[in-house]
Amino acid sequence: MNVVLLAERAEFPDPVLSCRKRIERRIGGFVEAGAHNAVVLEELSRVSSDVAVSVLDSFHRDPDLPEARSALLAYTRIILEPDRGFSYYIAGRWYRKAVESGYISVAMALLSIPPHRVRGPSDELPSDPLLSELELGWRKTKARGTDRGLLLRLLSDPTIEVIRILLQNPKIVEADVIRAAAKRPIGADVLTLIATHSRWMSSKAVRKTIVLNPYTPTNISVLLAPLLPTPDLKSIAVDGNLHPVLQRVAAYLASVRHGQSLRGSAEIDD
């Protein structure tokens, strides 16, 4: 058996604490988000499903350390981008264990839950009279430019390829992305793109804006909710504009962070 693992087991006899400490220690040695993804996936894959979901729940309860936040962000990327090596088989096992253990926030994050609201034909935003007449290639080229006024207009572009380029543009700042993510109605694809973007998912304000938008796919909001402070969670728990599952997760997180218990009710009601 690996000597390092033996030493860690001696120091942290609790397998959940041991796994969490390994993740935090290894993440602390890397700056790149991609390395964080690899660490989290590797460490959670080497332990039992019981331990894996318990580690995730522990991060949800106590996400204040920078390494804990980095671990949760990495886990979010792993879940939302299947090519990172996370299989539906693992998700199914973890979901069942999370439900059995009453880990509501862990269980709900493993489901594909649609947005509370979906933009329909009658919800279409007014088109920009200038941009609507321009070719996609021109708009994509301008999205790489430096004209702030034009860039802000392009943030309302209905084409996801244009938005993807804009999010990479250094002229776009946090306040611009917050305004874009706060729009209602808005396509779920745009909110998903922002939520999974390596640059913007690290922003506390952007994450909060995404969670509070009822047009965000609910599983994304549930994945990001543990990264919010407790006062925000308490507000979400009673916000009727948001999905009931998200409200339930927020109530669970707020309660467990105050030493209360909502265990044993992780399944979605019919």
N, C-alpha and C positions, 0 to 999 in steps of 0.2 A: 504493500500500500504506500502511496505517496507520503514522504516524510513530512511535507508541509501540512497535508491534511491531518496526519496524526497529531502534529503539534497544535493545530487549530482545534481539534476535538478535545485535546487536553485543556486548552484555554477556554473554549466555549462548548461545554458538554451538551447544551441544547442545540440540536441540529438546525433549528430555525435561526437562532442567533448566529450560529457558526456560518451558515450560508449568507446571511445578511452582511456580516462583517467581512466575509471574503469579497462580496460584491463591492462594498464600499471601499475596501482597501485597494482592490484592483482598479476600480474606476478612478480613484484618486491619482493613479499613476498615468492616466491618459488625458489628453485634451480633446482629441478628435471624437466626434459623436459616433462615428462608425465603430471605433474601438469599444465604446460604451455598449453599443448594441451587442457586439460579440461577447463581451464579458457577461452581460445579463443573460443572454440566451444560453451560453455555455454553463453557467453556474446553476440556473434553474433547471436545465435539462439533466444535470448529473444527480439531482436529488429526487426523491419520491414526489408524487403529485401532492400528497398531504403537506410535505414541507414546502414545496414551491408556492402553493396558494397561501400558506401561512406567512411566508416571507413577503409576498405581495401585500397581504393584509397589514403586516407590520409596517411596511413603507407607507401605506395609506393612512395609518394611524399617526405616524410620526415622520412627516416628510421634510422636516425643517433643515436637516443637514444638507449641504450642497451635494454630497455624494448620493443622498437619498433622492433628491430632486432629479439628478442626472440619471439615476437608475429608472425612475418612473418615466422620464422622457424617452429613454432608450426602449423601455417596455412598450410605450405607446407606438413608437416607430415600428417595432417588431410586429405588433398586432395589426397595424394598419397597412403594412407593406409585406404581403405574404412571401415575397421572394427572399426575405431575410432568413428563411429557414424554419419559421414557425408553422407547424402543420395543423390541419383541422383535427387530426387525431389527438394531438396534444391538447388543443383547445377543448375538445370534448371531455377528455379526462379531467382537466383542471376545472372545467365548469361543474362537473358532477361533484368533485371534491369540495369546491367552494360552496355549492348549495348545501351539501351535507354539513359543512362547518359553520354555515350561517354568515359567510363572508359576502355580504350583499354587493359591495362595490366591486370586488374581484369577479364575482359571478356575472354581473350585468355587463361588465366590460368585455366579456368573452362572447357576447351575443351580437348579432347584426340587427340593430334596432333603427328603424327609419326616423326621420325628423318628425318633430311634433307638428310642424307645418310644412307644406310643400308648395312651391311656387307653381301656380296654374296659369292658364292662358289669360285669365282676367287680371292676373297679378303682374303682368309684364311691366318693367320699368320703362319710362319714356326713353326712346333712343336718341342719341346725340345726332343732330341733323348733319353735322360735318362728318363724323366718323362713320356713320351708317352708309355713306356713299363711297367710302374708300376701300380698296382691296385689302384682303387679309395680310398679304405680304407687306404692304406699306405700313399697316398698323403694327405688325411685328417688328419691322425695322425701327419705327419711331419709338416703340416700347424700350428699345435699347439706347435711346437718345438721352439728352440732358435738359430738354425743355420741360420744366416743372409743370407749367400750365397744361401742356399736352399730355404729360404723363398722368396727371390727376384725372383728366378726362378719360384716358384710356383705362383707368381702373374700373370704369363702368362698362367696359367692352364685354359683350356676351360670349366671346370666344375664350375658352380656357387656355389655349396656347399663348394668347396675348397676356393674360394674367400671369402665367408661369414666367414669362420673360420679365414682366414688371417686378415681380417679387425678387428677382435677382439683381435688379438695377440699383446701384448704390445711391442714386438720387431719391429713391423711395425711402421714406423714414417711417418710424414706428407709428406716428400719428396718422399717416396715410393708410397704413394697413388696418389700423383700428377702425377708421371710418369705413373702409371697404368691408371689413368683417361685420360691422354693425348694421349694414344695409338690410332692409326688410321691405319687400321680399328679396330673396337672393337664392341663387342656385346652390344646391348642396355640394356640387362639384367644386365650386369656388371655395367654399368654407373648408372642404376636405383638403384642398390644395394648400391653403394657408395653414391649417392645423398640422399638416405633415411636413411643412417646409423647414429645413434645418435652421434657417436664419430666424424665422419668426415664431416657431413653436417654443423658443427659449424665452420669449418675452412674456412676463407675467400679465401685462395689460392686454396683449393680444389673446392669450389663452383665456382670460376671463371674458373678453368680448365674444369669443367663439362659443364658450359654454352658455352664455346668456342669450344667444341667438336661437330662437325656436326652430329656425330653418337648418340648423346644424344637425347632421346625422346623430341620433341620440347616443350611439355607442362611442362616438368621438367625444361628446360632452362628458359621458361617464368616465372615459379614460383620463380626461384632463381634470375632472372635478377634484381628485385627491391632491392636486397641486395648488388648489385654492386655499386661502386662509379660512379658518372656522367661521368668522362673521359672514363671509360671502356664502358659505355653505348653508348657514341658517336662513339667509334670505332666499336662496334658491329653493330650500325645502318647502317654502310657503308661497312660491311664485306660481300662480295658476297659469301663466303664459308658457310655462315650460312643461316638457314631457313628464308624466307621472313617475316613470322609472327614474328619471334624473332627480326629481324631487325626493324620491325614496332613498336613492343613493346618498344625496346630500344630507338627508336627515340621519342616515346611518353613520356617515363619517363624522358629522357634528357630535353625535351622541357618544361614539366610541372614543373620541378625543377628549371627552369629559368623563370617561370612566363608566359610562352607562352601557347598556347592552340592548342590541336589537337582533341578536343572533337567532338563528332558526327560522328566518322568514326571507330567504334569498330567492325563492322561486317567484316568477311573474304570475300574478293572479290572472285567471281566465276571465 
